[in-house]
Amino acid sequence: MSKSLFTIATLAILLVFTSAYYTTPADGRVGYQAPSLTLTDGAEEQSLSHLRGEYVVVTFWASTKPESRIANLTLNRLTHQHGIQHVSVNMDESEAMYRQLVAVDQLHSQWQWHCDQASQDKMRRTWRQESEYCSFLIDPEGRIIQKNPTEQDLAQL
Protein backbone atom coordinates (compact mmCIF):
# COMPACT_ATOMS: atom_id res chain seq x y z
CA MET A 1 0.00 0.00 0.00
CA SER A 2 2.78 2.45 0.87
CA LYS A 3 4.53 1.74 -2.45
CA SER A 4 1.38 2.76 -4.37
CA LEU A 5 1.00 5.90 -2.27
CA PHE A 6 4.67 6.77 -2.86
CA THR A 7 4.23 6.29 -6.64
CA ILE A 8 1.14 8.50 -6.74
CA ALA A 9 2.84 11.21 -4.69
CA THR A 10 5.91 11.11 -6.95
CA LEU A 11 3.78 11.41 -10.09
CA ALA A 12 1.84 14.31 -8.57
CA ILE A 13 5.07 16.16 -7.72
CA LEU A 14 6.43 15.57 -11.23
CA LEU A 15 3.20 16.85 -12.72
CA VAL A 16 3.32 20.03 -10.64
CA PHE A 17 6.93 20.79 -11.55
CA THR A 18 6.69 19.96 -15.25
CA SER A 19 3.39 21.77 -15.83
CA ALA A 20 5.12 25.07 -14.98
CA TYR A 21 7.24 24.60 -18.12
CA TYR A 22 4.42 23.61 -20.42
CA THR A 23 3.42 26.11 -23.09
CA THR A 24 0.39 25.88 -25.30
CA PRO A 25 1.41 24.62 -28.74
CA ALA A 26 1.24 26.99 -31.69
CA ASP A 27 -1.93 26.56 -33.67
CA GLY A 28 -4.27 28.84 -35.60
CA ARG A 29 -7.16 28.28 -33.18
CA VAL A 30 -8.53 30.43 -30.37
CA GLY A 31 -6.76 29.69 -27.08
CA TYR A 32 -3.51 28.53 -28.67
CA GLN A 33 -0.20 30.29 -29.19
CA ALA A 34 -0.21 32.03 -32.55
CA PRO A 35 1.97 30.28 -35.12
CA SER A 36 5.22 32.00 -35.97
CA LEU A 37 5.03 34.49 -38.79
CA THR A 38 8.08 36.01 -40.44
CA LEU A 39 7.59 38.08 -43.56
CA THR A 40 10.12 39.59 -45.91
CA ASP A 41 10.06 41.72 -49.01
CA GLY A 42 13.67 40.97 -49.92
CA ALA A 43 15.15 44.00 -48.18
CA GLU A 44 13.24 44.10 -44.91
CA GLU A 45 12.06 41.36 -42.57
CA GLN A 46 9.40 41.57 -39.88
CA SER A 47 8.34 38.93 -37.42
CA LEU A 48 5.24 38.54 -35.28
CA SER A 49 7.54 37.83 -32.33
CA HIS A 50 8.76 41.46 -32.53
CA LEU A 51 5.28 42.53 -31.44
CA ARG A 52 5.17 40.37 -28.31
CA GLY A 53 3.80 42.41 -25.42
CA GLU A 54 1.18 44.17 -27.57
CA TYR A 55 -2.24 43.32 -28.86
CA VAL A 56 -1.96 42.40 -32.54
CA VAL A 57 -4.45 41.65 -35.27
CA VAL A 58 -3.17 39.39 -38.06
CA THR A 59 -5.26 39.53 -41.23
CA PHE A 60 -5.05 37.28 -44.29
CA TRP A 61 -6.83 38.68 -47.33
CA ALA A 62 -7.06 38.54 -51.11
CA SER A 63 -8.09 41.35 -53.43
CA THR A 64 -9.80 38.83 -55.71
CA LYS A 65 -12.63 38.84 -53.16
CA PRO A 66 -14.00 42.40 -52.75
CA GLU A 67 -15.41 41.69 -49.26
CA SER A 68 -11.96 40.51 -48.19
CA ARG A 69 -10.32 43.72 -49.42
CA ILE A 70 -12.95 45.90 -47.73
CA ALA A 71 -12.65 43.97 -44.45
CA ASN A 72 -8.86 44.36 -44.48
CA LEU A 73 -9.14 48.08 -45.21
CA THR A 74 -11.67 48.56 -42.40
CA LEU A 75 -9.61 46.54 -39.92
CA ASN A 76 -6.44 48.41 -40.88
CA ARG A 77 -8.10 51.73 -40.02
CA LEU A 78 -9.74 50.42 -36.84
CA THR A 79 -6.54 48.97 -35.43
CA HIS A 80 -4.69 52.21 -36.18
CA GLN A 81 -7.48 54.19 -34.50
CA HIS A 82 -7.38 52.01 -31.36
CA GLY A 83 -3.56 51.82 -31.17
CA ILE A 84 -3.42 48.10 -31.95
CA GLN A 85 -0.77 46.62 -34.23
CA HIS A 86 -2.08 45.22 -37.50
CA VAL A 87 -0.16 42.69 -39.57
CA SER A 88 -1.82 42.27 -42.95
CA VAL A 89 -0.86 39.42 -45.28
CA ASN A 90 -2.08 39.51 -48.86
CA MET A 91 -2.58 36.12 -50.53
CA ASP A 92 -2.89 37.29 -54.16
CA GLU A 93 -1.02 35.77 -57.07
CA SER A 94 0.12 39.20 -58.28
CA GLU A 95 2.43 41.16 -56.01
CA ALA A 96 2.17 44.14 -58.38
CA MET A 97 -1.61 44.23 -57.89
CA TYR A 98 -1.13 44.02 -54.12
CA ARG A 99 1.33 46.95 -54.12
CA GLN A 100 -1.05 49.04 -56.18
CA LEU A 101 -3.93 48.33 -53.78
CA VAL A 102 -1.85 49.30 -50.75
CA ALA A 103 -1.22 52.68 -52.39
CA VAL A 104 -4.80 53.19 -53.64
CA ASP A 105 -6.38 52.15 -50.32
CA GLN A 106 -3.83 54.23 -48.38
CA LEU A 107 -3.00 51.34 -46.08
CA HIS A 108 -0.36 51.80 -43.40
CA SER A 109 2.40 50.02 -45.28
CA GLN A 110 4.83 49.09 -42.45
CA TRP A 111 2.96 45.87 -41.65
CA GLN A 112 1.41 45.17 -45.07
CA TRP A 113 2.93 42.09 -46.69
CA HIS A 114 2.47 39.93 -49.74
CA CYS A 115 2.81 36.17 -49.29
CA ASP A 116 4.46 34.44 -52.23
CA GLN A 117 2.74 31.53 -53.93
CA ALA A 118 5.17 28.97 -52.52
CA SER A 119 4.29 29.91 -48.92
CA GLN A 120 0.53 30.36 -49.24
CA ASP A 121 -0.57 26.73 -48.80
CA LYS A 122 1.61 26.28 -45.74
CA MET A 123 0.34 29.57 -44.29
CA ARG A 124 -3.28 28.53 -44.83
CA ARG A 125 -2.75 25.19 -43.09
CA THR A 126 -0.73 26.60 -40.20
CA TRP A 127 -3.21 29.38 -39.46
CA ARG A 128 -6.25 27.19 -40.24
CA GLN A 129 -7.74 29.66 -42.69
CA GLU A 130 -11.19 28.66 -43.79
CA SER A 131 -11.77 31.38 -46.38
CA GLU A 132 -10.06 34.09 -48.44
CA TYR A 133 -10.39 36.48 -45.49
CA CYS A 134 -9.48 35.59 -41.95
CA SER A 135 -8.22 37.68 -39.04
CA PHE A 136 -6.91 36.80 -35.60
CA LEU A 137 -6.70 38.90 -32.43
CA ILE A 138 -3.56 38.00 -30.49
CA ASP A 139 -2.95 38.99 -26.87
CA PRO A 140 0.36 40.36 -25.49
CA GLU A 141 1.47 36.82 -24.51
CA GLY A 142 1.08 35.64 -28.11
CA ARG A 143 -2.15 33.64 -27.73
CA ILE A 144 -5.00 33.87 -30.21
CA ILE A 145 -7.95 35.21 -28.25
CA GLN A 146 -10.44 35.79 -31.04
CA LYS A 147 -11.04 35.02 -34.68
CA ASN A 148 -12.42 37.77 -36.95
CA PRO A 149 -12.69 40.45 -34.22
CA THR A 150 -15.25 43.24 -34.61
CA GLU A 151 -14.92 46.96 -33.95
CA GLN A 152 -16.56 46.48 -30.55
CA ASP A 153 -14.02 43.78 -29.66
CA LEU A 154 -11.13 46.09 -30.51
CA ALA A 155 -12.66 49.05 -28.64
CA GLN A 156 -12.80 46.94 -25.43
CA LEU A 157 -9.03 46.40 -25.33
N, C-alpha and C positions, 0 to 999 in steps of 0.2 A: 504494500500500500504506500509506503513512504517513497519507494522508487518512482511510482506513478506521479505522486505529488511533486517530487523533485523535478521530474521531466516537464510537467505542466508549468511549474514556476519558471524553469529555465526558458521554455518557449515563450512565455509571457514577457519575460525580461528582454529576450532577443527581439520580440515584436516591438516593444516600446522603444528600444534603442535604434532599431533599423528604420522604423516608420518616420523618425525625425529626418532621415536622409532621403526619403522618397519624394520624388517630384512627379506631378501629373505628366504623362507623356504628351508630346506634341501631336495635335490632331485638329482638324478644322471643324470641330464641334464645340458648342457652348459648354463651358466648364473645363475645357482642356487648355493646356499651354498652346499658344498660337505657333504654328509651324514656322521655321526660320524662313526669312525672306530677304534675299540680297539681290539688289537690282543694279545694273550697270548700263551706261550708254556708251561705253568704250573709254571715255575719259574720266568719268566720275562714277563712284560706287556708293550706294546707300544701303543700309541694312536696318531691318526692323529692330534689331537689338540695340541700335543707337538711340532709340526712342523709349527704352525701358525707363520706367518712372513717370511716364505720362500716359494719359488716355490717348488712344490712337484708333482711328477708323481706317481699315484696309478695304478698298473697293476694287473689284474686278469688273470691267465693263468692256463693251464692244460697240463701236459706232454703227455697226451694221443693224443694230436694234435701237431705234430712236428712243424707246422708253429707257433703255440702259444708259444712253448718252445723257438724257435729261436728268435721270436719277443721280448720275455721277456729278453733273454740273451743280445740281441742288445741294448734294451732300458736301461738295467742295466748298461752297459758299457758307453752308451752315457750320461746318467744322471751323472754318476761319473765323466766323462770327462768334463762336463760343470758345475760341482759344484751344481747340482740340487739334492734334496733328492728324493729317489726312494723307494716307499713302494710296495713290490711285494707280492701278495697273491695267493698261489697255491690252486687250487680247485680239486686236485686229491683225489681219494678214499684212496690211500695208502700214509701215512705219511712217511713210510720208503723209498719208491721210491722217494718222494720229497726230503728228506734229502740227499739221494745219488746223485740226480741231482744237488743240490746246491754245493756239493763238486766237482763233475765231471766238472761242468760248471764254477767253480771258481767264483760263484756269491758272491757279498759282503753281508755277512750273517746277518748283524745287522738288516736290514729291510726286510728280507725274511721270510715269514710266511706261514704256512699251515692252511687252514680253514677246521675245522672238518665238517663231513657230516651233522650234525644237524644244522649248521649255514649257509650252502651253499645256500639253497633256499632263505632264508631271504636276504642274501647278494646280490644274483642275482636280486631280486625284488627291493631292496633298491637302488642299483646302476644302475638299468635298463640295465643290461648286455644282449646284444643281441646274443653273441656268446661265444665260449670257451675262446677267448682272447679279452680283452677290457682294454684300458688304458685311464686315465683322467689326464689332466694337471690342477693343482689347483694353483691359485694365492696366494700371501701372506695373503690376507684377508679371504681365505678359500672358494672362489668361483671357480667352474669348468669353465675354460676358453676355453678348447678344449678337444675333444675326439680323441683318437688315434693320439697323436702328432707325427710329423716326426722329423728327425734330424735337418732340417732347422728351424722348429718351436722352438726347444730347443736352437739352436745356437743364435736365436734372443733375448733371454731373457737376 
